[in-house]
Amino acid sequence: MLLLFLTSLLWAFSFGLTKQLAGLDGAFISAARLGLALIVFLPFLRLRGLPARARWSFLAIGALEFGLMYLAYNESYRFLKSAEVALFTLTTPILVTLVADALERRLRVQGLVAALLAVAGGACIVFRTALVDGTLQGIALVQLANLAFALGQVLYRRERQRLPGVRDVELFGLLYLGAIAVVLPASLLRTDFTALAPSTTQWAILAYLGMIASGLGFFLWNRGATQVSAGTLAAMNNAKVPLAVAVSLLVFGEQVDLPRLLLGGALLALAVWVAERKPGASHAIDPG
């Protein structure tokens, strides 16, 4: 769980930086970040001895978890305010636990309760009554991004169990290759490169977000996902919310609603506690 917490903290610092990329095409931002992440991990890629099925599986997981997720997420900003996007991403814990249960043909009530608590904790922090005018198309795009990210996390956990002798760092280049295969064509089709003129600061931010926030961050997150239960993974998907607000307060000096932050953080902590409890026989329903 430590890796998931550290990654959430890393991503919490990234929100303020991402705001500085306003005006750049979303598909270009996705391609730049994932391209830089690929450069970081490509030297570690080891295909020798890796079954063809596993190669294609990890390429597909990367295309789904990072490629499709980024495209849908960035596209949603065309229809929603940033605060609305933050609100509608909160469903990810529920999707993670439902996807994991569906693949295992069982329903773990304990994991679902933990996910619901995580959603409640995140919503307590970011929800505002004004956040009700988002378009259906924008909401659908965010949910598509959430589902792609949830599926990718769960499938990565499952596939890694079949390769106990392989290190994560030797596989991750495949994930970013799969992601690039999705976002690069989208950028080539959509981005107006003649009008693209990122500032020096924006290039520096892209470098950081690509190599550190996306590259190292996704690697640590997926590695951490293999070390915890599906319920804990689901709950931790919203840990970045209180951390991002806390960073905004402590580092960037922004005003925050402290009671909401404390209550939301408490609910998320409770979600993790519920997920980490040893489940009893009544907590799982197996349809057989």
Secondary structure, DSSP 8 states (H G I E B T S, - for coil): -HHHHHHHHHHHHHHHHHGGGTTS-HHHHHHHHHHHHHHHHGGG---TT--HHHHHHHHHHHIIIIIIHHHHHHHHTTTS-HHHHHHHGGGHHHHHHHHHHHHTT-EEHHHHHHHHHHHHHHHHHH--TTTT---HHHHHHHHHHHHHHHHHHHHHHHHHTT-TTS-GGGTHHHHHHHHHHHHHHHHHHH--TTT----HHHHHHHHHIIIIIIIIHHHHHHHHHTTS-HHHHHHHTTTHHHHHHHHHHHTS-----HHHHHHHHHHHHHHHHHHHS---GGGEE---
